[in-house]
């Protein structure tokens, strides 16, 4: 960078803009820590203690999981294996599988789906707050000098802890998305093999597992 460019970069005007941004950013993060977090703690604690997350709803979750298959597995209907495979002719290939026209829809589990819809925005917001707090601490770290740098090491350790928590939140966010992918794959197996009760059992337990993991995010 040329001397002229360096001078322009660190001009009094640019320095003032940077300092103004830092001041506004400090105020925003301090407001998050002093105002937003206490309110969020109360809101999430209220959700944690609500009936929406009560473990007694496990039976409701299982029933909802079975009910999500109502268009695929009819009540009181005994599913039987299909007849032996026969060679598909050109007409059947062109028109699609004969059973494809009769495939029912596998619904989402409404209890788990509503809970994820409630928690996902909270997790997304938490990740954003964590990133701002990390940046705030980094801006407050003084230059490392000879002598006592105890305060610097404490700030760096705090950044590490915030980063760990942020990664946990990201992992929980990803797990919610993977739940739908896994459920979709199992559902496709149930549609194809409705006579295999193991797939139905796995779907039910997958819904229960996701429901049971949600209280830990509050």
C-alpha angles and dihedrals in degrees: 000000000000122000090249091051092048091050091050091048093054097037119140091253094054092045090053091051091051092048091049091052092048092050093050091045092051090051091050094051093043088053090051091053097043103034113014100044096051090050092047091050091055093045094049092044089054089050091047091055094043126104089249090076099032112135088220086075091073090101089052090051091052092048091048090050092054091044090054087068095053093114092049103039112035119212114265089007117130111217114217131191115266120255120270114294116267129199111272115229126212092265094055091047091051094047096041129242114325092234094047091081091058098047111127127216121265108218128211119255100260095204095053092037093054091047093052090047088055097046102039096071089048092053092046090052091047091054090052091050092049092053091051092048091051091051091046092054092046091054090051095051108108123220114282108248136174112282130027110014095160093123092053093053091050091052092048090050090050090052089052092052093048090049091052091051091047091053090051090054091048090050091051090049091051092046090059091055092045089052091064092046092051092045091050092052092049091046091054088054091051091051090051097040107025090159092066106088093189091075091051090049091050091051091052093048091046090056091047092049093051091047092049092051094055098076089060089063095061 
